[in-house]
Amino acid sequence: MLNPVKLIEPDSWEYHQACQLRYLVFYVEHGLPFEIVLKQQNTDSFHAVIVAQDNVVAYGRLTPNNNRIYCVSQMVVKPSHQRQNCGGQILSTLIDLAQQQGAITLRVPLRIAIRLDARISAVGFYRKFGFKIIGTEHPSPTTGIIHIEMRRELIALNN
């Protein structure tokens, strides 16, 4: 049985399991070392997981950038739990968190509130959550997998 989305700290057992999941899904097929996952830590980030039977089955990260712009990254769902709305629950939680933290569009062209680089195969998933393509296709500098920049504008809850 799935538990609700939980925010975790980078020193938690859940975070360490999330790192293992990210490595298995994103990097092992490219022959990259596990340390690649550890180099991507960001202490300013928010980390969200779903746990099922004491195992992390989904993870996502929200990182504040300059000008109250937030970035969603490292979204991953264990293959056995895909198509069960785990990714949707994580993404909805991260969007809500960005909105609660005050991410806003500053009404200036090209200023965004929340952005991400999506694998081409995941564009449809992100569109369901209001994200729009704003960039051109580009390879990941780590894996070479083709991604595209997407964004979603938010209105701050405190306005």
Secondary structure, 3 states (H helix, E strand, C coil): CECCCEEECCCCHHHHHHHHHHHHHHHHHHCCCCHHHHCCCCCCCEEEEEEECCEEEEEEEEEECHHHCEEEEEEEECHHHCCCCHHHHHHHHHHHHHHHHCCCCCCCCCCCCEEEEEEHHHHHHHHCCCCEECCCCEECCCCCCEEEEEEECCCCCCC
